[in-house]
Amino acid sequence: MEENKLPLENLVYSEAAMLELLGIGRETLDTLRLEKGLPFVRLTSRARIYLADEVLGWLKRAARTASEAP
């Protein structure tokens, strides 16, 4: 099994970190998560985290879809 060399903080983002990283507001993040399928992990009923590799994959798929649109 290959060992991941990156620190955990480079692999997992808090909701606040996602807002800052993407430069969006909470309502937009909620829309992306609830309506557009942005992947997340629910820790409690109010706490969520975002796995960097899953978010990056989702963004890449969304970019391809947008570029294919007329």
C-alpha positions, 0 to 999 in steps of 0.5 A, spaced: 500 500 500 502 506 498 503 511 503 500 518 502 506 523 504 502 529 504 499 532 511 492 531 513 491 538 513 492 538 505 487 532 504 481 535 508 478 541 508 473 544 513 467 548 511 470 555 512 477 553 508 472 551 502 469 557 503 476 561 503 479 556 497 473 557 492 472 564 494 464 563 495 459 564 500 456 559 505 449 559 500 453 558 494 457 552 498 450 549 500 447 549 493 453 546 490 453 541 495 445 540 495 443 541 488 450 540 484 453 534 488 459 537 491 462 531 495 463 532 503 463 527 509 458 529 514 461 528 521 455 530 525 448 534 524 452 540 523 459 539 521 462 537 514 469 536 511 471 536 504 476 531 502 481 534 497 481 529 492 474 528 491 473 535 491 478 536 485 475 530 481 468 533 482 471 540 479 474 537 474 468 533 472 464 540 472 469 543 468 469 538 462 461 538 463 461 546 462 466 546 456 462 541 453 455 545 453 453 549 447 
